[in-house]
Amino acid sequence: MSFMTEKLELKDIQAGRADPEYVDLLRRVLAIQSDCEIGGPHLYVEKMLPEAPLKLDRLVVARTSTEEIDHFRKFAVLAGDLGVDTTYILQRNNPQRYLEAFRGTINSWEDFAVFGFLIDRVGKYQLEEFMGCSYAPLAAVVEHPSRVMLEEEGHIDYGTTRTAELAAVGGEQKERIQRSVDHWYRTGLDMFGSSSSRRAERYRHFGLKRRTNEEARQQYIAEVEPIIEKMGLRVPDRQEGRKYT
């Protein structure tokens, strides 16, 4: 496969110097990324903010949601520059989100912790795809020094720490955190998409992504499963309940 190496700016697209398929894919990926960034707070703020077990945890929920909303703003601005109407993303109900991971609600502290541990980690992988990508304004959001990436790493670190702490309690608490890991790990694996996705290959062709869906998924597996085992938890069956392979 040949890959696009040229770097494009907004002015190049506005001047019609970009392949129409490239522009369509860019608009799509920016709309999806915007939806994912705002989708997280819609999952957990209403329930978790008032019910966080400690004042520090409540502060983390508030700070995390604020940061994710700012990430949404950054990607929505890029999408808006390309003519994407992002107001509908703000108005969506959870069941209308692009990705299934964001279509429900988070009602337990175990799920909030594991969401940070596993799903925010998938988000980091997705953002890494844009590093060095062919659309310069998008690459600039995630490349060093990137506040977006640093904040995402903070969300992951907090979720990982809290998951490990809850698992270490043992007993029923460990069983509850195991159930959350079972659910969110399989959800996370599906977030990488189909291994045979033609659209994913077109993203790579146009330099908007670096890895195949399966390459990214396998790297995620190699990173996450040793962490789960170190917590004394059981690594879930990778295939049970999966929608994409």
N, C-alpha and C positions, 0 to 999 in steps of 0.2 A: 504494500500500500504506500502511495506517495502522501507526504504530509505537507501542509501549507506552513511555510516558515516566515512569510511576510507579516510584519506588525501593522495593524490598522488602527487608526484613530477615528473618533466620531466624525471628523470632517471628511474622511475618506468615504464613509458610508453615506453621509449626507450628499456627497458629490456623485454618488452612484458608482464608486470604484470597487464595490464589493459584490461578490457573487450573491444573487438573491437567496439561494439556499443557505449560504453562510449567515445572512442577516436573519432569516427565519429561525435558524437554529439558535443564534445568539439571543434573539428576543425570547425564545422559548426557555432557554436555560436560565436567563435572568428572571423571568416570571416565576419559574419553579423555585429558584433560590430565594427570591423575595417571599414566596409563600411559605417556604420551610422556616425562614427566620422568624416570621410573625406567628407561624403555626405553633411553635413551642410555648410561648406565653399563653396562648389561648387554651392550651392543654391543662396548664397547672395553676395559673395565678389565682383564679377564683376560689379554688379549694385549698391550695397549699399555703397561700400567703397568710390567711388567718389561722391556719391549723398547724403551722410548723412547730415542731416540738420545743425549740429553744429560740430565744430572741435573736441569737446569731444566725440560726437557720432562716428565720423570717427575713433578716437583712439580706441573706444570700439569695433568697427567692426574689426579693424586690430588685436587687442589683442585677441578677441574671436576666430577669425579664426586661429591665431597662437596657441592658447591653444588646439583647437580641432585637429589641425594637429599633435600636440604632443601626444594627446590622441590616435589618429590613430597609431602613431609610436609605442606606448606602446603595444597596442593590436596586431598590425601587427607582432611585434617581437615574442609575445607568439604564434601566429598562425604559423609564420615561423619556430619556434622551432619544431613544430609538422608536418612540411612538407607541409604546405599550401603556395601556391604561391600567395602572396598578390600584386604582381606588376599589375595584371589585375584590381585590385580595384582602383588603382591610374589612370589607363588609361580609366576607364569607363566613358561614357557619362551619364548625369543625368537620362535619361529614362531607363538605365540599372541597376539602384540601386536596392538592395534587397527590401527595403520598399518603398511603394508608396509616403510616406511623403517627400522623397528626390528625386523624379523623375521630378520635375518641376524647376521653378526658382522663386526667390523672387524679386519682382519689385517695392515694395512700402515700405515705412518706417513703416507703420502700420503692414504689414506682418512680417517685421523683428522683431518688438517689440513683437508681439503676438507669433511668433515662439519661442522666448526666454522664454516667460511666460508659454506657454503650451507644446511645443514639447521638449524643453530642460528639462522640468519637467518630461515628460515621460522617457527621457533618464536617469534621476536620478533614477527613479523606476527600469529601466532595470539594471543599474549598481548595485543597492542595492541587486539584486538577487544573485550577485556573492560574497557578503559578507559571509564569513564562508563557501564558497563552497568547494567541494571535491578536486578541483585542486588548490593546494597551490599557485603556481605562479600567478594564476588569482585572487585569493582572496587577495593576497598581493598588487595588483594594486589599489584596492578600499577600503581596510580596513584602519582604523585610524592609523597614520595620512596620509591621502590620498590627494595628490595634485589634482588628477583627480576629486575627489568628491568636494573639496573646489572650484575648478574652475567652475564646473558645477553649483554649488549653486550660484556663482557669476553671471553666465549667466542668471539663472532663476530670481534672484533678479533684475537685470537690466531690463530684459524683462517685469517683473511684474510692476516695477516702471514706465517705459515708457508707457506701456499700460494704466495704471491708469491715467497718466498725459494727454495722448491723449484723453481718454474718458471724462476727466473733462473739456476739451475745449468746449464740447457740439456741437450742430448743426450738420453740414455736417461732421465735423471731428469725432464726436461721431458715426455717422452712418457708416463711413468708418472703424473705429476700431471695430464696432459691426460685420460688414461683415467679417473682418479678424478673429474675435473670432469664429463666426459661422463655418467658414471653418476649422480652425486649431483645434478647440475642437473636431469636429467629426473625423478629421484625427488622432488626438491623441488617441481617444478611440479605433480606429481600430488598432493602433500600438501595442496594447496588444495582438492581435491575436484572434483566435477563442476560445470560451469558451469550446469547445469540442475537442480541439487539442490533438491528441494522442502523438505527439512529445513533447509537453509541459509536459505531464505526465512522459515521459521518462527522460526528463531533471530533474524533481523532484526526480524520482526514483534514479538517479545517483548522486544526491546531487549537481547538477549544477545550480539549481534554487530552490527558497524557496516557492513561492506562485503559485497558479494556475493563468492562464491568467485572469479569472474573478475576483478573489480575488484582484489582483493588480489593475484591472480596477476600481473596486468599491472603493478601497482606494483612487485612483486618483480622482474619481468623488467627494468623500466626502471632499477632500482637495480643489479642484479647484472651485466648484460651489459657495461656500460662498465668495470666492475672487471675482469672476465675479459679483456677486450680490452687493458686497461692492463697486465695481467700478461704480455702477449705470447702468450696462449693463444687457441685457437679457440673461439668461442661454439658450443656444441653445437646440433644440429638440435632445435628445440623439440618436434617431433612424433614423432621416431623413438623407438620403444619405450614410448610413453606409454600409460597406461591410462585416464586421464580427460581429457576435453576440455570 
